[in-house]
Amino acid sequence: MNEKLSPKLLLAILVIGIQGFVDIFLGTSLNVAFPQIVKAFNISLSDVQWLSSGVMIVATISTLIAPWLTQCITVKTQFLIISLVSILGILLDALATEFSLVLIGRLFQGLGGGLGITLMFTVILQQVPLAKRGRIMGLGGLVLSFAPALGPSISGWVNDQWSWQGIFWFVLPLQVLAFLVGILTIQQASELSRPTLDLIGWGTLTLFFLSGLFGIQSLILYGLNLETLIFLGLFVLLGFFYFRHYRQTDQPIVSLAVFRQKLFSLGFASAFIAQLVLLSFLSTTPFLIQANAGQTATFAGLALLPGAIANALLSYVGGILYDRLDRRLPIIIGTVLFLLATTANLLFPSSLWATISSITLFQIGAGFWFSANMTRSISQLDDSLHSTGSALFNIANNYAAAIGTAFATGLLNSLNPASLDLLYLIRFLLIATVIALVVASMKKQAIKR
């Protein structure tokens, strides 16, 4: 069976993916520009951090509503709205004279990026034949993975040659071009059912994720104080409330029915944990290279570049292996590389080259692993649940990114050797958990949809 993919569909997937690419690209670019932004607006580093954490929160909240949007609004209409919101955010940031406007612009981009990534994977799952789904999911992952590879290096050059706002003018033509191409290429493949929006469920889950994130951040920074206990208590109560609400409503904002499929549940849990570890690597390694090894920021940025490029390219290679050989093969390869990376990190904590090798191995493993695991997991679901599965994976990625970054940077705050050893041990144990989940999933009989 050799089902051909139309160039129009491939272009449609690409331009939708550009929404997520631009958001991730700008996020990693602005990390390099934080010192300039602090100086430009005379604000603290804790204030400027909202350009990252605020975007992750908005992306998580907006992704909750993505399955409902897919059933109520055509793909093209969603794309056009997402693109216009992102373009507005870019223009706000490029012209901003106050930090509040910069933050609002980035939140607009987080809205567009969060919905755009989910929409891209939903289109792939709905419109790409099963025989080619793995490589196209890998292609989507490749588009997104190039953003953190290119962002820091291009941003550094733009900052030196122009200003920190120059990076927004740099991406604006790409965003406008994607908007125009999307008008001509994006098509609708499924009928709309137009369910009622579950506002109670959406509000409950929004508060659930916010309280959990704030609770974990408070726990890392201040320990088990009253504020931490309140946030974590709310997290548990809101989770229980949503579960009761889900059982009593006919059209929940997020269907928990996906977790009845054991292989999906195992893949989802392992993806969340692996993302925690990946973000702990990405958020701390450049700092450690500079603070512990005495290297320059340029060296630290370049140290991440080979792994980031390999991650992007191998996402597509993993998709080909998924389609042509064995759907489990790229997952197995990635899991082995995860184990090697965290083992090297644990055994040689003070070695500069072990640190660089560890993150490079982990990024290579991530290239094979993430898209293949997501494709295999979501493909077990009924077609009607594909958008929910895609949204949940995107939510997990954003949430794990926030938690992994906060946890790792919290432990690094004092640069205490004992804290570093604890961080490396926790990474190793988390990957051991991923291995157990992957082994369990391999024993499950996959459904070929």
C-alpha positions in Angstrom: 0.0 0.0 0.0 1.6 3.2 -1.2 -0.7 6.1 -0.3 0.7 9.4 -1.6 0.7 12.6 0.4 -0.3 15.7 -1.5 2.2 18.6 -1.5 -0.7 20.8 -0.3 -1.1 18.8 2.9 2.6 18.8 3.6 2.7 22.6 3.2 -0.3 22.9 5.4 1.4 20.9 8.2 4.5 22.9 7.8 2.8 26.4 8.1 0.8 25.3 11.1 4.0 24.0 12.7 5.6 27.4 12.1 3.3 28.8 14.8 5.0 26.5 17.4 8.4 27.0 15.9 8.3 30.8 16.2 7.1 30.6 19.8 9.8 28.2 20.9 12.4 30.1 18.8 11.5 33.4 20.5 11.5 31.8 23.9 15.0 30.4 23.6 16.2 33.6 21.9 15.0 35.8 24.7 16.8 33.7 27.3 20.0 35.0 25.7 18.7 38.6 25.8 17.5 38.6 29.5 20.5 40.8 30.6 19.7 43.4 27.9 16.0 43.4 28.8 16.7 43.8 32.5 18.9 46.8 31.7 16.5 48.3 29.1 13.5 48.4 31.5 15.4 48.6 34.8 13.6 45.5 36.2 14.8 42.5 38.2 15.6 39.1 36.8 12.6 37.6 38.6 10.4 40.0 36.6 11.9 39.2 33.3 11.5 35.4 34.0 7.8 35.8 33.4 8.6 36.0 29.7 9.3 32.3 30.0 7.0 31.0 32.8 4.1 33.2 31.8 4.2 31.8 28.2 4.3 28.2 29.5 1.2 28.9 31.7 -0.7 30.5 28.8 0.3 27.6 26.5 -1.0 25.0 29.0 -4.3 26.8 29.6 -4.9 27.4 25.9 -4.1 23.8 25.0 -6.9 22.6 27.3 -9.5 24.1 25.0 -7.8 22.8 21.8 -10.0 19.6 21.5 -13.2 21.6 21.8 -11.9 24.1 19.2 -11.1 21.2 16.8 -14.7 20.1 17.0 -16.3 23.5 16.7 -14.1 25.6 14.3 -12.5 24.5 11.0 -8.7 23.9 10.9 -8.2 26.9 8.6 -10.2 29.3 10.8 -8.3 28.2 13.8 -5.0 28.7 12.0 -5.9 32.2 10.8 -6.9 33.3 14.3 -3.8 31.7 15.8 -1.6 33.4 13.2 -3.1 36.8 13.6 -2.8 36.6 17.4 0.9 35.6 17.1 1.6 38.4 14.6 0.0 40.9 16.9 2.2 39.7 19.7 5.3 39.9 17.6 4.5 43.5 16.6 3.8 44.5 20.2 7.2 43.1 21.3 9.1 44.7 18.4 7.6 48.2 19.1 7.3 47.9 22.9 8.6 50.8 25.1 7.4 49.3 28.3 8.0 45.8 29.8 4.3 45.2 30.3 3.8 45.4 26.6 6.6 43.0 26.0 5.0 40.5 28.4 1.5 40.9 26.8 3.1 40.3 23.4 4.8 37.1 24.6 1.6 35.9 26.2 -0.1 36.3 22.8 2.7 34.2 21.2 2.3 31.6 23.9 -1.4 31.4 23.0 -0.6 31.0 19.3 2.2 28.5 19.9 0.3 26.3 22.4 -2.7 26.0 20.1 -0.5 25.8 16.9 1.5 22.8 18.1 -1.6 20.8 19.1 -3.3 21.7 15.8 -0.4 20.5 13.7 -0.3 17.1 15.4 -4.1 16.8 15.2 -4.0 17.5 11.4 -1.3 14.8 11.0 -3.3 12.3 13.0 -6.5 13.1 11.1 -5.3 13.5 7.5 -2.0 11.5 7.1 -2.4 7.7 6.3 -1.2 5.4 9.0 1.6 4.0 6.9 3.2 7.4 6.6 2.2 8.9 10.0 5.4 8.1 11.8 7.7 10.0 9.5 5.3 13.0 9.2 5.0 13.2 13.0 8.8 13.1 12.9 8.8 15.9 10.3 6.6 18.0 12.6 9.0 17.3 15.5 11.9 18.3 13.3 10.3 21.7 12.5 9.8 22.3 16.3 13.2 20.9 17.3 15.2 23.3 15.1 13.8 26.3 17.1 15.9 25.7 20.2 18.9 24.8 18.0 18.8 28.1 16.1 17.3 30.5 18.6 20.3 31.2 21.0 22.9 31.5 18.2 20.9 33.7 15.9 19.7 35.8 18.9 23.2 36.4 20.0 24.2 37.7 16.6 21.1 39.9 16.4 21.7 41.3 19.9 25.3 42.2 19.0 24.4 43.7 15.6 21.1 45.4 16.4 19.1 45.1 19.7 17.1 42.5 21.6 14.0 43.6 19.8 15.6 42.9 16.4 14.8 39.2 16.9 11.0 40.0 16.5 11.5 41.8 13.2 13.6 38.8 12.2 10.7 36.3 12.5 7.9 38.6 11.4 8.3 37.9 7.7 8.2 34.1 8.3 5.0 34.4 10.3 3.3 36.5 7.6 4.5 34.1 4.9 3.1 31.2 6.8 -0.2 33.0 7.2 -0.5 33.6 3.4 0.5 30.0 2.5 -2.0 28.6 5.1 -4.9 30.4 3.4 -4.1 28.5 0.2 -3.2 25.1 1.5 -5.1 24.2 4.7 -8.2 22.0 4.3 -10.8 20.4 6.5 -11.0 16.6 6.6 -13.6 15.9 9.4 -17.1 17.2 10.1 -17.7 19.5 13.0 -19.8 18.2 15.9 -19.9 21.6 17.8 -20.2 20.4 21.4 -21.0 22.8 24.2 -18.0 24.4 25.9 -17.4 22.9 29.3 -16.6 26.2 31.1 -16.6 24.7 34.6 -14.2 22.0 33.5 -11.9 24.4 31.8 -11.8 26.7 34.8 -11.2 23.8 37.1 -8.3 22.4 35.1 -6.8 25.9 34.7 -6.7 26.4 38.4 -5.6 22.8 38.9 -2.5 23.3 36.7 -1.7 26.8 38.1 -2.0 25.6 41.8 0.2 22.6 41.0 2.9 24.7 39.3 2.9 27.4 42.0 2.9 24.7 44.7 5.9 22.9 43.3 7.8 26.2 42.8 7.0 27.2 46.3 8.2 23.8 47.6 11.5 24.1 45.8 12.1 27.7 47.0 10.7 27.7 50.5 10.1 24.1 51.6 6.9 22.9 53.2 5.5 26.2 54.5 1.9 27.3 54.7 1.9 28.8 51.1 3.2 25.5 49.7 0.6 23.4 51.6 -2.2 25.7 50.4 -1.2 25.4 46.8 -0.6 21.6 46.9 -3.9 21.2 48.8 -5.8 23.1 46.1 -4.0 21.0 43.5 -5.4 17.8 45.0 -8.9 19.2 45.7 -9.2 20.6 42.2 -8.1 17.3 40.7 -10.7 15.4 42.7 -13.4 18.0 41.8 -12.6 17.7 38.0 -12.8 13.9 38.2 -16.3 14.2 39.8 -17.3 16.8 37.3 -16.1 14.6 34.4 -18.2 11.7 35.5 -21.3 14.0 35.7 -21.0 15.9 32.4 -21.7 14.6 28.9 -19.2 16.8 27.1 -16.1 17.4 29.3 -13.4 19.9 28.2 -10.8 17.1 28.4 -12.0 13.5 28.1 -10.2 11.1 30.6 -11.4 8.2 28.4 -8.0 8.3 26.7 -6.4 6.8 29.9 -8.5 3.7 29.6 -6.1 2.7 26.8 -3.2 1.3 28.8 -0.6 1.8 26.1 -1.5 5.5 25.8 -1.3 5.9 29.6 2.1 4.4 29.7 3.4 6.5 26.8 2.0 9.6 28.3 3.5 9.0 31.7 6.9 8.2 30.3 6.8 11.3 28.0 6.1 13.6 31.0 9.0 12.2 33.0 11.4 12.2 30.0 10.5 15.9 29.4 11.2 16.7 33.0 14.7 15.3 32.6 15.3 16.9 29.2 14.4 20.4 30.5 16.5 19.9 33.6 19.5 19.3 31.3 18.7 22.2 29.0 18.1 24.7 31.8 21.2 23.9 33.9 24.0 22.7 31.5 24.9 26.1 30.0 25.0 27.6 33.5 27.2 24.7 34.8 29.6 25.0 31.8 30.1 28.7 32.7 30.0 28.6 36.5 31.8 25.3 37.2 34.1 25.0 34.2 34.8 28.7 33.7 33.9 28.7 30.0 32.3 31.6 28.1 28.6 32.0 27.3 29.5 31.5 23.6 31.2 28.2 24.4 28.2 27.1 26.5 25.8 27.9 23.6 27.9 26.1 21.0 28.2 23.1 23.3 24.4 22.5 23.0 24.3 23.1 19.3 25.4 19.6 18.0 22.9 17.8 20.1 20.1 20.2 19.2 20.7 19.8 15.5 21.0 16.0 15.9 17.7 16.1 17.9 15.9 17.9 15.0 17.2 15.6 12.2 16.8 12.4 14.1 13.2 13.1 14.8 12.5 12.5 11.1 14.9 9.5 11.0 13.0 8.0 13.9 9.8 8.5 12.0 11.2 6.6 9.1 12.3 3.7 11.4 8.8 3.8 13.0 7.1 3.4 9.6 9.4 1.0 7.8 10.9 -1.3 10.4 9.4 -1.5 13.8 7.3 1.0 15.7 9.2 0.2 18.9 12.7 0.6 17.4 13.2 4.4 17.8 11.7 4.3 21.3 14.2 1.5 22.3 17.1 3.4 20.8 16.1 6.6 22.5 15.6 4.9 25.9 19.1 3.3 25.7 20.6 6.7 25.0 18.7 8.3 27.9 20.2 5.7 30.2 23.8 6.2 28.9 23.4 10.0 29.2 22.2 10.0 32.8 24.7 7.3 33.8 27.6 9.4 32.5 26.3 12.4 34.2 26.0 10.5 37.5 29.5 8.8 37.3 31.5 11.8 36.1 29.8 14.9 37.7 32.8 17.2 37.6 34.0 16.5 34.1 33.3 19.2 31.5 33.3 16.8 28.6 31.1 14.3 30.4 28.6 17.1 31.0 28.6 18.0 27.3 28.5 14.4 26.2 25.6 13.7 28.6 23.3 16.4 27.2 24.3 15.6 23.6 23.5 11.9 24.1 20.2 12.8 25.8 19.3 15.2 22.9 20.1 12.5 20.3 17.9 10.1 22.2 15.1 12.6 22.4 15.2 12.9 18.6 14.5 9.2 18.2 12.1 8.9 21.2 9.6 11.7 21.6 7.8 11.8 18.3 7.8 8.0 18.0 6.4 7.6 21.5 3.7 10.2 20.9 2.7 8.7 17.6 2.5 5.1 19.0 0.5 6.3 22.0 -2.0 8.4 20.3 -2.5 5.9 17.4 -4.0 3.5 20.0 -7.0 5.9 20.5 -10.2 6.1 18.5 -10.1 8.8 15.8 -12.5 11.0 17.9 -10.0 11.1 20.7 -6.9 12.0 18.6 -7.2 15.8 19.3 -7.6 15.1 23.0 -4.5 12.8 23.0 -2.5 15.4 21.1 -3.6 18.2 23.5 -2.7 16.1 26.5 0.8 15.4 25.2 1.3 19.1 24.5 0.0 20.0 28.0 2.4 17.5 29.5 5.3 18.9 27.6 4.6 22.5 28.8 3.9 21.4 32.4 7.0 19.2 32.6 9.1 22.0 31.1 8.0 24.4 33.8 8.5 21.9 36.6 11.8 20.5 35.3 13.3 24.0 34.9 12.1 25.2 38.3 13.3 22.1 40.1 16.7 22.0 38.5 17.5 25.7 38.8 16.3 25.6 42.4 18.8 22.9 43.3 21.5 24.8 41.5 20.8 28.0 43.3 23.7 27.5 45.8 26.0 25.5 43.5 26.5 23.1 46.4 28.2 19.9 45.3 25.7 17.9 47.3 22.8 19.5 45.5 24.4 18.7 42.1 24.9 15.1 43.1 21.3 14.9 44.2 20.2 16.4 40.8 22.2 13.9 38.9 20.8 11.0 41.0 17.2 12.2 40.6 17.7 12.3 36.8 19.1 8.8 36.8 16.2 7.5 38.9 13.6 9.3 36.7 15.1 7.7 33.6 15.0 4.3 35.4 11.3 4.9 35.8 10.9 5.8 32.1 12.7 2.5 31.3 10.2 0.6 33.4 7.2 2.3 31.7 8.7 1.6 28.2 9.3 -2.1 29.0 5.7 -2.3 30.3 4.4 -0.6 27.1 6.4 -3.0 24.9 4.5 -5.9 26.5 1.2 -4.4 25.4 -0.3 -5.4 22.1 -0.4 -2.2 20.0 -3.6 -1.5 18.1 -3.0 -0.7 14.4 -5.2 2.3 13.6 
